[in-house]
Amino acid sequence: MASHSWLLLDHESPRYRLPEDLRARDPLGGRDCGWIEQMLPFVRQFSAQGDTVFDPFAGFGTTLLAARLEDRLASGCEVDAGRIDLIRERLARHELAHGTTLLHGSCDALDDAALPPFALCLTNVPYFGCRWTGAPVGSQLYDSQSYAQHLDGLRNVFHRVRAGLREGGACIAMVQNIRLGERVLPLAFDLARILGSLFTMEEERVLVYPHDGEETGSDMRTDRRHEYALVWSFASNVNASTCKAPPRCSMPCARKDTASPCSAASPAGCTTRKARHPQTRTSASTPTRSAWTPCCNGCACRASR
Ligand SMILES: C[S@@+](CC[C@H](N)C(=O)[O-])C[C@H]1O[C@@H](n2cnc3c(N)ncnc32)[C@H](O)[C@@H]1O
């Protein structure tokens, strides 16, 4: 695998697949469950036996199971209590529950004692089936009110990941850009911008799943036939304190029919491309290209002006 920038995933082992009875217990039918085959090559390449592998979005425990199968310790956070139970049972059926730490909640709320240092963060971020319809929110990112809020949540989680990742460790995030109705939301690229403020990018790999399209239950026209695996390393010389972005982009909207501020996280998520982004300006005068700096809230202001 190390010599390829792609990974073809055309077979899911029945032995390690999420069992049907556990899948049936999940209200979403386990539609966002990954494959062991997706995680194993990354566990093998980016960690060693005895290391701890952490998944901040543990889901059904696919990363954790892959880690335990390779004699790594496993640790994961999951906000869905039902899924925590499914992970426990899945690992127990493989007699691999020992050596695993499960934390119920979002990792950005954890202190150091609750989340000891780890060598590898390996995760599939939540996005498949997101609607961003303005529903009430909690720490469940699938329920984020808006795309901007979703990016905020991801940023908070990966800030915490950075604090727990040991020097020389790797952070690997699997994600796609999304077509939602008529819009394209560059989630993979926006997440890469956030991660780029925290880690050093090593490479991207493309995971290819040649299966039939999956239903998302929303107008998300994403069938998860491919994903990016964005590979980063931790380097203490990348200064996360430069990340002083506002909680969300509050670009004054240049649309003529409204004076309301834009709540999108990036011009790509905005209905206008003429938005300005005052928080990142270094002078009050009309900004020049060089007067703008990128920020880690996923804002693409510099790139798309
Ligand atoms: C794509 S799924 C992960 C599936 C996992 N890779 C697997 O194959 O078992 C993303 C998971 O993130 C969880 N999640 C969403 N927001 C979260 C948060 N703030 N903290 C922890 N987990 C969260 C969701 O409940 C969901 O189970």
The ligand as an ORCA input file, in Angstrom:
! r2SCAN-3c Opt
* xyz 0 1
  C     -18.703      8.018      9.915
  S     -19.245      7.491     11.491
  C     -17.839      6.562     12.029
  C     -17.954      5.123     11.651
  C     -16.718      4.334     12.023
  N     -15.584      4.745     11.209
  C     -16.947      2.860     11.821
  O     -16.756      2.401     10.697
  O     -17.334      2.188     12.770
  C     -19.085      8.971     12.426
  C     -19.504      8.816     13.883
  O     -19.208     10.032     14.550
  C     -20.145     10.168     15.607
  N     -20.079     11.569     16.068
  C     -20.669     12.650     15.548
  N     -20.310     13.752     16.223
  C     -19.456     13.352     17.200
  C     -18.704     14.020     18.204
  N     -18.773     15.355     18.376
  N     -17.908     13.293     19.009
  C     -17.830     11.941     18.880
  N     -18.526     11.243     17.951
  C     -19.322     11.945     17.115
  C     -21.446      9.739     14.982
  O     -22.412      9.374     15.963
  C     -20.981      8.552     14.123
  O     -21.143      7.349     14.807
*
